[in-house]
Amino acid sequence: MPSLIVQAPAQHHFIMDRDDRKRNKNIGKNFMCRLQCMFSHSSGSESRLTLEDTQQWSQSLERLLDSKYGLAAFRNFLKSEYSDENIEFWLTCEDYKKIKSSFRMASKAKKIYEQFIKAESPKEINIDYHTREQIKRSVKSATVHCFDDAQKMVYGLMERDSYPRFLRSDIYRTLLENLSADATKG
């Protein structure tokens, strides 16, 4: 009788592992389909998600963010962890740097400050007090560089923390497995 108690959980565990693998495979396929559907209307050299592109994401955070599929996958991963404020801030800063009008720059700088920098803001990023205060002063006469220090800090944080977690995530590993399986099928 005791052997049945020992075997039942082991068999149950095996079934759960098999079910988890099947679910993860479906998650990966669904996620891959969602990624491709997001960009199906666009044309260009990166029109389909490939195994080679996806493997290159593991080379650096910069490579990941340079890929439209990589960026979308990383953002979805961060949203699933409720920690997307860093990538949202980084992307907002990238857009901010492209602004030419000083009026628009001043307006956008205030919005960025209110949304990401100000203590208790809706998407407050984790930066030190000194940087927060420096930005508070620089936003009053906004320049293209007023968020540079915070953006570097956030990039470093993503590179050391979020990015390695993404590479270890079921989403990324399953995506690689599915693309690898598709590649071997021909």
Salt bridges, closest charged atoms under 4 A:
ASP17 OD2 - HIS13 NE2 3.35
ASP20 OD1 - ARG23 NH2 2.90
GLU81 OE1 - ARG165 NH2 2.49
GLU88 OE2 - ARG75 NH2 2.93
GLU94 OE2 - LYS97 NZ 3.42
ASP95 OD1 - LYS98 NZ 3.92
GLU114 OE1 - LYS118 NZ 3.49
GLU124 OE2 - ARG132 NH2 3.36
ASP148 OD2 - HIS145 ND1 2.71
ASP161 OD2 - ARG165 NH1 2.78
ASP170 OD1 - ARG173 NH1 3.82
ASP182 OD1 - LYS29 NZ 3.82
